Amino acid sequence: MGEAFTMQILVIQNCPSSPVSLVGDYLEAAGAELVTVLPHDGGTLPAKPDAFAGAVILGGPQHAGDDEKYPAFRPTLDLLRAFHDQAKPLLGLCLGGQLLARAFGERVRVNDHFEYGFLPIDITPDGQQDPLLQGLAPRQRIMQWHEDTFELPAGGVRLMTGETCRNQAFRFGKTAYGFQCHFEVSIDQAKHWIENFNHVITRKLGDSQGMEAIQRARGELDKYGRRANDFCRIVTQRWIGLLKASAAEQAA
């Protein structure tokens, strides 16, 4: 991965049970200092992005358009736009990707399909030319868990797509990336979700269908988990390259 670098990365954690997981491990291994803020649980967002080289925005159970219930969303959106204005890299995952789409002018809505498990998603032709995704297998199986989806921001580039959710990943400008999937989760984190949040899935799908989905997700984790973690390693390390390039431009 080359020489280590020292810089602060803001991690916006929208839910205590949705940590930065494997993405954080690779960032710290590269020398980054992570500053994690939980804005819905008493944490205070920084007023400006000046002290940070980039930001990771994580998932959570919230609906990204629910400003009344989650008043931290509006200052979060302002902060994300400020990062982008300074050409500082952004990486949004699941709810984080939805918030990025919203920050750049689009809406988030309930999807026609509830996605859960390591579902297939495809890298688009544009994605195959993207610095983060080029050279990767065209079809990936990565952890999904979401009710909502986002529209593609005007000027955004669709990078990944799926049968039941069209917008699975996008790039806005050169440094902002939003992903619907949870590629950040380690195998242990995915297992924790699958084994300890059964009540959420059965409440959503009903007992029978919910347990079928949970059992399917268990098998998918065994089959696809390591390859999904390889995807995380490659994409995160390439995103670290964006951080380094952005930091060099800022210092010039």
CORRAVEN-V935515 format. One record per helix or strand. SS is the DSSP state (hx for helix, st for strand). FROM is the first residue (numbers start at 1). TO is the last residue. If there is no record, write none. Layout:
# CORRAVEN-V935515
{{SS	FROM	TO} {SS	FROM	TO}}
This chain:
# CORRAVEN-V935515
{{st	7	12} {hx	21	29} {st	32	37} {st	54	57} {hx	72	85} {st	89	93} {hx	95	103} {st	108	123} {hx	125	128} {st	139	150} {st	157	161} {st	169	172} {st	176	179} {hx	187	196} {hx	198	205} {hx	207	251}}
